[in-house]
Structure formats: structure tokens, C-alpha cells
Amino acid sequence: MNAPVDQPPADRPTAGQAPVLEARGLVKRYGSVTAINGADFELRPAEVLAVIGDNGAGKSSLIKVLAGAVVPDSGQLLMSGEPVHFRNTRDARAHGIETVYQDLAVIPALDIASNVFLGREVRRKGLAGKLFRRLDMPEMRRQSSEHLADLKIGIKSVNQAVETLSGGQRQGVAVVRSAAFGRRVIIMDEPTAALGVRESGMVVDLIKQIRDRGIPVVLISHDMPHVFEVADRIHVHRLGQRAAVVRPGERSMSDVVALMTGATEPTEQERAGGS
């Protein structure tokens, strides 16, 4: 085994604790294609779990099941040990799972506050809100400003249209929205894709801040340096299954790539979900 190329993140008290989100034996078929083939998954409290795999490995389908976007054909999902059934993303969100998709799902022409509360708009009190459905924009702006400040995102005004922001700042708005409403789990799909070095670094810092607030993060990424910088554990997905779970401090990048491609076999402990 090669020597690790990066220092691992500080140890976190996750081993032995009940998983926040867990999957057992998931199966999903699309006609004759089996995208998920008896996959297991385990997200522990207050950790960043990176999910990596080659194109076609089934990791996207796995994440869509966790986010409620895809209903599996069989298998079981659990949250804090209790079985759950997600028929759609609304069910997953009701259980405190928020997802930041690669396309961000922001509306460029709307201001930041409107995007943060997209689909969860705060209405005015009394008849103005109930009868005329008028929005309480001052309250939405106040809360949005607080959320931006909490995550140390340097945007001067929540009145700005999202289309005026840089790519990293737009990603920040999407992250803020998820952090504001994701009580239990945040899933991030390729959050640094198409971003420059500086903006990617900002997003990595946001992921660390969310974890440090006690919310576990599922990070889907092809960027191995970012994975090794921020992940507490790495879930390696291959051929529709969990191939291994490793810690960055115990495996090098080349080791993990070899596990991902099948060039190296995992240990029994890694195959079973790691330490």
C-alpha cells in the first residue's frame, strides 16, 4: 500500500455511532440494466462522506435514491435506525435531507433571498398572507442574511440578483439554502465542477463549516484532491455496489483509484464498510 499523500482530517467521534442515513441491499433496474445491484450505504453523524466511482458505476442512481428522486425496486432505507420510504424528493426533504444538484437549481433573475426561500416562501401574517398570499420579503431577507453570515459567505446584499454573482457565489447560495433547511443530511453533487481554484476552495470551506455545525455531508465528486482534503471517509462505488469504504489517512489517492477501477481488491474490513 502506498504512503498517504495527505494528512487526514481530525478524527471525529463517528465510529460506533448509529448511522444518520443508511441503505441496505438497494436494487434499481431500468429495463435490462441494473443500475444498483444490492448496494449498501452508511452515513455517520458529523462526517463528510465522499462517494466516488467511475461513470456507469451506479453512484448517481444511489444518490438519487437517498435524495428521494428515484424509488428503488427493493432494499431498505433507514434514518437513525428507523425505516423510511421516500416516494419523491419532498418526502426526503420532510425528513431533513437537502440536495445541492450540479445545476444548482437557482433562478438567476431572482434575488438571493428569493432563491434561498425558493419553494418555502414566507408569507405575511394576517389576511395579507392568507388571503392575498403576499410574501414577507423583509423577513426572508433578514433570515437569508443571517444564513450567509453563519457560513461566512461574503455577499454584500441579499437583494442582488443571482445572475450578478460569480460561479462560486452562486454555489454558495445553493449551499446556504440546503444548510438552512437540511436538518439532518446535506447531499452535494459535484459542487466544485466548472469552478476555478479560488471558488472551489470557497466551496470546500463551506462543506467543512456545515460538517462542523454537526450536519453530515454526502459529497459526490471526481476531484480527488478535494475529496482527500475534506472527506472523513470515502465510499467507493463500483458495478452498482459499495466496493469499499476507506479513510484518506489510511489509503493514498492511487490506492483509492485502484479500488475504484478494480485494479486492487479491498480488505475485508473495507469491503464491509470500513472502520
N, C-alpha and C positions, 0 to 999 in steps of 0.2 A: 504494500500500500504506500502510495506517495505521501510525503510530508504535507500537512495542510499549508495552504498558501496564505490564509488569512487567519486572524485571531477570531475566535468565536465570540458571539455576543455574551454579555454577562449571564451567568446561569440564572434561570428563573424557576420558581417553585411549581413546575407543571407536572413532572413525572409522578405517577401515582394518583393524581387527581382525576376525578371523573371528567371525561371529555365534555366540552360545551356542545359540540356538534359531532355526531358520529354516524357513519354509514356501514351497514353490514350486508355483504353479498348482493350489491346492486347489479341489476341486469337491465340493459336497454337495447332493444333491437329496432333497426329501421329496415323493414323488409328482410332481405337475406343478410344484411350487415349487422353484426353485433358490435355496437359502439362501446358498451360497458359490459364486461364479462365477469361478473362476480366480484365487483370492486369493493374494497374496504377503505374507510377513511376515518381519521380521528384528529379533531382539533381540540387542543388543551387550553385551559384558561390562560389569559395574558401572554400569549405567544404569537409570533409571526410564523405561520407555516407556509413555506413556498411549495407550489405544485408545479413540477416540470415534467416535460415529456416531448417526444418527437411529434411532428404533425401526424395526425391519424392515430395517436396513442389512446384517444378517448378522454383526455383530460377536460376538454371543453364540454363534452356531454356530462361528465361527472359534476363539473361546477354548475351547469345549468340545473341539474337535479337538486343540488344543495341550495340553489337560489330560487327554486320553485318554478323555473321556466320550462322544465321537462319533467314529466311524470314517469318514473321507472316502471318497467314491466314486472319486476319483482325485487325483493330485498327490503331492507328496513332502514329508516332514518330515526335518529334519536337526538333529543336535546336534553342535556343534563340527565341522561339515563332514561328519559321518558319518550316513548314512541310518538312520532309526529307524522302527519300526512299533508304534504303540500300539493294542492291541486293547481296552483298558479303562484306567480310572484307575490301576489297580495297576501296569500297565506304565509309565505316565508317572511314577508315584512311584518306581518302581525306578530310573528314570533321573534322579532328583533333582529332579523337578518337583512342587511342592506348590501347592495352590489354596485360597484363603480365599474361600468362597462367601458370597453376600449373606445367606443364612440362618445363617451361621457354623458350622452342624453341630456345636454343642456340646450336651451333655446337662445341663440346668440343675440337676438333683438331685444330680449327681456333683460331687466337689470339683475344684479346679483341676488338681491333679496327675493325677487320673484322666482329665480331659479332654485334657490335654497329651499323654498317652500312649495316648489312645483308639485301639484297634486295633493298638497297638505296646507293649502292656503288658510290663513287665519282670518275669520270674518269679524266684522264689528259686532259689538254687543248690542242687544236690544233688537228693535224692529229693523234697523238699517241692515243688520247682518242676516237676520232670519227671513225677513220678508223680501228685502231688496238685494240680498246676497252681496253686500258691499264688503270689500276687503279692508282689513285693518293694516294698511301699509306701514304706518309708524311703528306698530308692534313687530311686524315682520322685519323691518329694517333694524330695529333695536336688537332683536334676537340674532339676526344674521351677523351684525357687528360683533356681538359677544362671541359667537361661534368662531368667526375669523380670528378674533383676538386670542381665544383659547388655544388655537392651533398655530398662532404666530404667523398668520398669512398676511403679508404686507400689501394690502389693498386699501387705498385711501378712503374710498366711499362705496357703500353697497348700492348706491344709486347708479353706478356705472353700468352700461350695457355690457354683457359678457363678450360681445364681439369686439370690444375695445381692449380686451385683456390678452396677454401673451398665452402661449400654449400651456406653460406651467401654471399660470394663474387660473386658467380655465379648469385644469385638472384639480387645482386647489379648491375651487368652488364645488366641483363634483364630490371631492373628498369631504368637504365641510358638510354638505347635505347628508352624506351617508353617516358621518360621525354624529350629526345632530339627532338622527332618528334610529341609528343602529345600536340598539341597547345591548345586544349580545354578541353579534358577529358582523364583521365587515369583510366582504369579498372584493378583491381588486384585480381586474382583468387587464394585464399588460399596461399598468399605469404610467410607465416611462416610455412607451413606444412613441417614436417620432418626436421625442423631446431632445433638446440639447443637453450638454453636460451639466450646466448650471441648473436648468429647470428640473432635470432628472434628480439631481441632488436634493432639490427642494422637496420633491415628492417622496423620496426615501426618508427624509427627515419627518415628513408628515406621518408616514407609516410608523416610524418609531414613536412619535408622540401619541398616536392612537393606542399603540400597544402599552405604552407607559401609563395611559389612563385606565388600563385594565381591560380593554376591549380586544379580544383576539382577532387577528387578521389572516385571511387566506389570500396569499399573493400568487397569482399566475404570471409567470414571467419567463422569457427566453434570455434575459440579461443575467448571465451567471455572476459577474462581479457584484451586481446589485443584490442578487439572491444571497450570496455569501456575506455581504455586508449587513443585511438586515434580518435574515431568517434565523430563527432559533432551531427549527428542524426543516428538513427538505423531504417532501413526499415525491418519490419518483414513480411516474405512471408509465406503464408500458403494456401494449397489447390489451388495452381495456381493463387492466388490473393494477392494483398497487404492487409495484415490483419491490420497493424498499422504502424505508424511512431512515434518513441519516442525519447526523448533526454536522454542521460545517466544520467544527473543530476536530472532527474525527475522520473526515474524508476530504480530499482535495477536489478542486474543480475537475481535474482529469478523471479522478475516480468516479465522480458523480455522472459525468458524461458517459463513461464506460458502462455504468449501471443503466443509464437511460437507453443506450443503444443495444444492450445485451452482450457487450464485449466482456463484461465482468459479472460474475454471479454475486449476489448479496450474501451476507452471513445469515444464518437462521434468525438471529435477533432482528436484523434489519428487515428481513422478509416479513417478520411477524409484526412489524410496526415500530421497531427501534426501542431505544431506552427512554 
